[in-house]
Amino acid sequence: MNEHVLQPSPEVLQPQLSITSPSSAICPALLHCSLRESRSAGPIRVRLCLSPGFENKDCEEPFDQQRQRSQIAYRLDDHRSSGSESLVSLELYYTPEELESFLSFRLVGLSRYSLGWPRRAAAALWECTEGRINKTRMEALRAYALDRFSSSNTQAKFLYYAKAFLTYLTKTRLDSRYESFRLFLELPKAVKKFKLLTGRIVTIEDVQNVLSVLKSRYKRGELDEQHYVAYNAFITFGAFTGQRPYATIGRITAGQFEEALKFRSRQPTLHVSADQDKIRMDHYVPLHPHVIEAVEPLLDGKKDDELMFPLCAFNQWLIRGREAGDEIPLRRCNGYFVLSDLRKFTEQHGDVIGWDSSNRAYILTHGVSGVSWSNYRHPLPENVYDIYMKYWKNVDFAI
């Protein structure tokens, strides 16, 4: 067994020999390493020893004394910092211009139908804080979210916006203290009293009732024929396809329907481009025969780039009815009909008829996250139509 002694070079030794202060943290000793190598391919053992020619008693201080010194220094530092600021007494500020700048930053790239929520959150943030960030104001903002919204998801969404603003101030002002106040915006770790399910139940009878109200008001002369045909087509298309009213239905053009109806003898499907969908998903929507029957009268005289449905006019008509106390009630819940109920009906009635979950997710563009959708699935339009009609073929809103 051979022993190898590693000798440092003079360039390495020189800095060590020049240290003579007893308080130096580096021991001026030479390290002799004995490498003992076993013939049996065992692990290499390293033996460290101090060179007798460079003894320094200051380096032989027991480790327990060094540990005691470290603990004393830690206690001294902790005592010195006890008088510094804490989050309880700290108060920081921001300006309305900074909040407006953050809002503009967050609104970039959003569709006009998605602008309302960030604006309302910013207004509530200013109302609760008035430009001051401290423990009391943050707790008031948290209490506002818990009292204002019953859904834990909505509460988290609102508080997430406030947390994002604190992060924005941290980075723009180069002051990490702002982000420390996120502590007071955490949701309580409470056990849910019940599993949240939507309280809005929309049945096929509700859809038939809406169509019946439209027809009766048309007969009474409260609606002209042009608006009656358009509103009837809107309800029929929305209930059969479940497309989002603002993000999709209100942006579909007459040219898209013309293109879809070219293949009516086969499997008519409407192509919805990515910029017409909330989650930016390009997809095909099958056109039920009742939908084709309802939308065909609207195509007369329309240009290809003209919007198919008068979304704003229909929504205003519903609002005026509610203001006059003539809203359209929903039978299975304490509410009245709004445009988003058409999508709820499609989803809920899909459970009634046992609609295939994959076909439903694709057409509604809901629940399509994950590797299986992003890397593997891409349904063909003719298959989308065939599977859809297997379940929706016998559905009818006849009144």
N, C-alpha and C positions, 0 to 999 in steps of 0.2 A: 504494500500500500504506500503510494508516494504522497508526500506532503508538499504542497505548493504554497509559498509565501508571496503575497502580492505586495510589492514595494511601490509606494507612491512616487511619482516623479518629482524633481525639485520644484517645478512650477506649481505643483499642487501643495507642496509643503510650505512654500514661502508665505502665503497668506496666513497659514495657521501659526507659524512661528512668530509672526509679527504681532499677534494678539497677546498682550501682557496684562490687560486689565482684569482684576479678579471678577468684575461684574460681567465679564463677557459671557454670552450665552453659548459660545462654541468652545469646546475643549480642545486645546492644542496637543492632541495625542495622535500618534500614528496607529493606524489599525492594521493589525496583522491577521490575515485571514488564512486559516488552515483548511484547506479543502481536502477532506478525506473521502476518497472514492472507493466504494466497495466493489469487489469483483463480482458480486452477485446481483448487479444491476439494481441495487437498492437506491434510495434517495440520497442526494448529496447533503452532507452535514457541514455547516460553516461554523468555525470556532473563532470568536472575536476576543482579543486580549489587548490590553493597553501596553504600549511600548514602555519599558522601564526607564528609557532615557528621557522621557518627556512626561514626568509625573506632574499632576496638577490636582491638588486636594479639593479645589473648588468644583471640580467635575465629579467628585465622589459623593456629592450630597445625596442622601437617601431620597428615593422617589416619594415617600410619604410626606417629606417636608415640602417638596415641590408642589404636591397636590394641595397641601394646606395653604401655601402661598396663593395658589390659583383660586381657591375658595374664598379667601379673605379679599382678594382683589375683586372677585365677582360681587361680593356683598357690598364692598365700597362703591362699585359702579352702580349697583342697584339703589343704594342709598342716595347717591348723587342725582339719579334720574327720577327720584320720587317726587321732586318738586316740579317736573316738567309738565307740559300740557297733556291732557287726556281727552278722549272723545266726549266725555261728559261735559267738559267745560269749553271745548274747542268750538269755534264758530267761523265758518268760511262764507264767502260771498260769490255771486255770479251776477251777470248783467242780463237784461232782456235780449240784448243783441247776441249774446252767446247762446241763449236758448233758441233764438230764431235761426242762428247759424247751424246749430245742431239739427233743428227740425228740417231745414233745407237739405242738409247732408243726408238725412234719413229718407227723404221723399224722392231722391233721385232714382229713376228707373221704375217707380211704382205707377200702376195704372190709375186713372182718375177715380176709379171706384174703390181704391185702397187707400186714399189720402185721408179719409175721415178719422180713422182710428189714431194715427200719430198726432194729428192736430188736436184732437180731444185730450189725449194723454198729456201733451205739452201744456195745454191750457190748465188742466187740473194740477200739473206739477207747479206751475207758477202760482196758482191760487193757494196752494198749501204751503209754499215756501217763501214766496215774495222775494226771491233773490238771496235768501239766507239758508245756509246749510248747517244745521246743528242737530243734536240728538233729539230735541223736542220736535223740530220740524219734520225730521225723517220719520219719527214715530207717528206724527199726525198724518203724514202721507200714507203710511202703511195702514193706519186705521181707516182712512178714507177708502182705500182699495178693498179692505175687508167688509166694510159696511155698504159700499156702493154696488159691488158685484157679488152675486151668490155663487157663481161658478169658480171653482179653484183654478181652472185653466185661464179664465179671464183675469182673475186676480194676479196670477203669475205673469200674464202678458203685460198688464199695466205696470207692475213693479219692475219687470225686465226693462221696460223703456226708461224708467227712472235710474236704474242701475247703469244702463248704457250711457246716460247723460253724465253720471259721475265719472265713468271711465273716460268720456270725452273731455271733461274738465281736467282730469288728471294728466292727460297727454298734451292738451293744448296749453295748459298753465305750468306744466312740468312740476306738478305738486302732487305727490302720492297720497297726501292726506285726504283728498276728496274721495278717493276710492275706498278709504277706510269706513266711510259712512254706509257702505253697502250692507254692513252688519245689521243695521236697523231696518232693512227692507226685506229681510227673509220672511217667507211665509211660516206661520206657526206649524209646528210638528204635531198637529192634532189628528186624532183618529176621525175619519169621515163617518158622519152619522148614517149616511146611506150612499149607495152607488148611484151616481148621477145619470139619469136618462132624460131625454128631451121631453118636455111637457107638451109639445105640440104634436098632436096626432091628426094626420090628414088622410082621410079615406076617399074611396072612389065616389062615395055619395057627396063629399064636399066639392070635388071637381065637377060633378054633374050639377050641383047647386049653383056654382059660379057660372057655368054655361047657361043654366036656366035663367039666372038673373040677367045676364047679357041679352038673352033672347027676349025676355019680357020687357026690358027697357027699350029695346029696339022697336018692339011692336007698339009701345006707348009713345014713340017719337022722341024719347030722351036721347037716343043715339041714332046718328045717320048710318046709312048702309055701309059706307066706306070704313068708318070706325068699328062698326059691329063685326064686319068680316075680318078686320085686322086683329081685334081683341080676341075673337073666337079662335083664329089661327094661332095666336100667341099662346093661349091656354092649352090648346090641343098639342102643339109642338112641345111646350114645356113639360106637360104632364107625361107624355109618352117617352121623352128623351132624357129628362132630368138635367138638362144643361143649366148652368148658372145664368140667371136672368141678366145681370149687369155685365159680367165679364164675357159672356158668350152670346146669348140670344140677342142682346141688343146690338151686337157688332156683326152679325151674319148678314151677308149681302144677297141680293136677288140673283147675282151671277153664280153664287155657290149652289143655290137651289136648282138653277137651270142646268148646271153641270151634273148635279146628282140625278135629276130626272131624265137625263139622257139614257140612263141604264135602268129605267123603271121596269122594263120587261124582265129584267134579271133580278138583281139585288140592289135597289137604290140606297145609297149611303151618302151622307153629307160629309164633306171633308172640312174639319175644323183645324185651322192653322194654329201654330204655337202662340202667336201673338193675340189670338182670340180666346185663349184659355188662361184661367187664373194661375195654374201651376206650369204654364208654358209647355203643355204636352200636346203634340200634334196627334190627332186621332180621328176616327170615322164614327159617324152617328147614323144608325139605320133609320130609315124613314118608314114608319108604319103606314099601311094604306089609308087609314083615317087621317093621318097627318098630311099626306099628299092631297087628299080630298079637300082639306081645310086650307092649305097654302096655295093651291093652284090659282084661285081667283086673285090673289095678291100679286101675281107675277105679271098680270096684264099692264103694259105700259111702263114697267119699271126698268131702269137701266141696270146694267150689270153691277156697277159700283154703288148702287143705291141700297140703303139699309132696308132689310126685309120687314122688320117689325117696328112699330112706333112705341118704343119702350117708355120714353118720358111721358108721352101723352097718356098712355094706359095707366102709368103710376099716378099721374096727377088726377086722373078720373077716379081712381080708388081713394086718394086722399080727400078729394072733395066730397065723396060719398061718406067717408068717416066723419068729416067735419059737420056734415048735415045730419049725422045720426043715422045714416042709411048704409052702414058697413055690412059686409057679407060675413055672417058668423060661421065658425067651424063647429061642427056638431059634437065632436068628442073631446073638446077642450074649451076652456074659457078664453076664447080669442076670436079674432076676425082674420079674414083672408088677406095675405100679402103675397107679393110676387115670389118670394123665396119658398113659399109653401108648395109650389109645383115640384121643386127638386126633392123636398121632403116626401111628397107623395110617391114619387118614383122609387125612392129608396125603401120606403115602408111597404109599398105594395109589392115590391120585389120579393120581400119576405113572404108575403101572402101566397104568391104564385110559385115560390121556390126558384127564383131566378138564379142562374149560374153566377157564382161569386166573381169569377175571373172576368166574365163578359160584362157584368155589372160594374166592376172596378174600372175596366177600360173605358166604357162609354161615359161613366160619370166622372172619370179622372179623379177618383177618390180612393185612397189606400193603395197607391201604385208605387210606393217607395220600396227600396230593397234591391238586392242583387238580382232576384228572379226577373224583375221588370226591367231593370237597367241593362242587363247583360244577356237575357235569354228570350223574353217574350216580345213578339211583334205580330199581333193578329192581322190577318188579311181582311180587307173590307167585306168580301163575300162570306167569309166565315163568321165575321161579326154579325152580319145580317141574319144568317141562317140560325145561329144560336139564339139571337135575340127573338126572332119570330117564333121559335119553338115555345117560348114562355109567354110572349105578349100577343100572340096571334088572336086570341079570343077576347082580349080586353076591349071594351067598348064604352064610350061615354054618352051613348044615345039618350036623349031626353024627350 
